[in-house]
Amino acid sequence: MHASSSPRPPARARVHTLPVRLTHWVNVYAMGCMFMSGWGIYNASPIFPFTFPEWATLGGWLGAATIWHFAVMWLLVGNGLLYLLTGALDGHLRRDLFSVRAADVRRDVAAALRLRLGHRAGHYNAVQKAMYLGVLLLGLLLVPSGLAIWKPVQLQALTTLFGGFAAARVVHFLAMAGVALFVVVHVLMVLLVPRTLPPMITGRAPLRRAPLAAPRGGHDA
């Protein structure tokens, strides 16, 4: 009798580099702190006719929320610079983000609306590329608008550029709202395709391609 051979595990490929994974998880912590402390600061002087629940804020009072916000800001900025630097050096930005065209975005949006958008581990479709580029641009808007609010006297020229202190607060809040929308969509996509989460921890994924979602009898777009 011959012993039955066990099936070979599927081949695995590296899909996320260590810098990408490291900066991603630092961002998870930093963005959580920034949102919660920012909501605490907002509640002290609301811009719009609503406030955030106390349990969703960080610091407990305005002074502590401000300390948290500006302390974690430097972590977020440093982490963002590390991501941009390593991404430029290893080709990640050029290969995975900057190679996007409007026609590709329109095609992938249409495919997603038909639930026929394909997914391959480590591969960014055009919609993902556009979203990541958009959130990077929002980050570039958040930093100067935040500095304009933080030091409106010392950085008077910057504050004036945003239309004054009150206008800078609105710009900062709306930019953060845009980032929050990105986070919500990002988390929903992970919930829809949970197999995308382990590679962001291990860096590797099986060599296979599967559709994000498709009706019965459908084919991958």
N, C-alpha and C positions, 0 to 999 in steps of 0.2 A: 504494500500500500504506500502511496505517496502522500506526504503531508500537503494539505491544501495551502497554497501560497496566499498570504494576505494581500489585499489590494494595495497597490502603491499609492501613497498620498499624492494629491495633485501638486504639480510644480508650482512654486511660489516665486514671485518676482518682487523686487523692491519698487514700491510705488510712491513712497514719501521719504524724503531725506530726514536726517536727524534735526537739522535746523528748522525745517517746516513743522515737524511734530512738536519740537520744543516750544517754538514761538506760538503755535496754535494753543497749547495748553496753558501757557502763561497768559495768553489773551483771554482765555476762558475766565481765569481768576481775576485778571485786571479789569476786564470789561464788567464783570459782575460788581466789583467794588465801585467802579466809576458810575454805573447806572444807579446803584443804591445810594451812594453818597450824593450824587447829583440830584436825585429826587428829594433827598433831605434838604439840600440847599434851595431847591425850587420851592418846597413847601413853606420855607421861611418868608418868601415873597413871591407868590404865584404870578405867573405871566398870564395864564388863561384861567377861566372860571372852574378849575378843578385842582385837586391835590392828590398826592399818592398816599396810599395807606401807610401808617407808621411802621408796620411790620416789614414793609418793602424798602425801608430806608436804612442807612448805615450811619452810626455816630450818635444818635439819640438827641442831638441838639445841633444848632447851626455851626458853632465853633468846631466841634468834633467832626461833623460832616465835611466841613471845609478842609480840615487837616487831612482826613482820609482822601478826599478828592485830589488834592494837589500832590500828596505823597505818591499815590498810585499813578498819577499822571506821568511822573517821570519813569516809572516802571513800564508803562504802556508805550511811551515815546521811545525809550531805549529798546524795547522789544520790537517795535516797528522798524527802527533803524537797522537792527540786527537782521530782521526778515528781508528788508530791502537790499542790504549789503550782500548777504549770503545768496539771495535769489538772483542778484545781478552777476555774482561771481560764478555760480554753478549753472547759469542759464535758465533757471526756473522761471523767472519773470518773462524772459523773451519767449521761451518755449510754451509755457502753460497759461500765461495771462495776456501778453501783448499781441499774440497772434490771433486776434479776433477781428472779424469784419461784420458790418451791419447786416449783410445778407445772411451770414451764418446765424446771427442772433434771431433774425426773423424766422428762419427755417426751424431752429430748435424750439422757439416759442410755439410755433404752430404744431410741432411734433408733441411738445409737452401738453398742449391743450387737448390733443387727441389721445393722450396717455400712450404715446408710442415713442417717447424719447429714450434712446438707448443709454446705457451706463457701462463704463468700463473702469475698473479700479485704477486710480492714479491718472485718469484722463479727464480733463476739464472740458465739458461741452461749452458751446458758445454762450449760453445763458449764464453758466457758472462764471465764465471769464468776465462777462460784463458786470455781474454782481460783485465779484472780487475787486475789479478795477473801480467800480462805483464806491465801494466801502473804503478803499484806499484814498480816493479823492475826498470823501467825507472826512476822513481822518486828517487830511491836510487842511481842511476848513475848520475842524474842531480845535486844533492846536492854537492858531492865531486868534480865533474868536474867544477861546478860553483865556488866553493871556490878556486880551483886551478887557475882559471882565475882571480878571484877577488884579491887574495893575492899571486901572483906567487913568491914573494921574501920571505915573512914570512912563506908561506907554500910550500917551495921549494921542499921538499921531496914528497909532494902530487902531485905537478906539474910534477915532474920528473916521477912519477908513471904513469902518463898519456902520457908520451913521450914528455913532454915539453909544453910550453904555446900554440903554434900553434896547436899541436895535441889535447890538452885539449879543445880548442875552437871547433874543428871539432867534437869531441865526444859530447860536450855539445849541439851543434847545431843538430846533428843527433838524439840525445835522445829527444830533444824538438820536432823534426819532427815526431818522433814516437808517442809522446803524442798528437801532433796535429792530426795525422791520427786517433788515438783513439777517439778524440773529434768529428771529422767529422763523423766517423761511428756511434758513440753514438747519435749524433743529427739526422742522417738519420734514425736510428732505432726508435727514438721518433716520427719523422714525419710519419713513416710507421705505427706505433702503438701508436697513440696519447693518448690512454687511460692510458698509463704508466706514463704520466706526473702528473695528479692530485694526485695519491698516494704519489708522491715525495713531495707534498705540504701538504696534509692532513695526510698522513701516513696510510690511509685506502683505501680499494678497495672492490668492490662487489665480493662475493664468486662465481666465475665462471671461466671457462676456455675456451679460444677461440684460434684458430690457428692464427699464425702470418700472413700467407697468404696461400691460397690453390687454386688449379684450381677447376673449377666447377665439382661437383660430387666427389671431393677428400675427404680424411679423415685426421684428425690430426695425425701427425707422433708420 
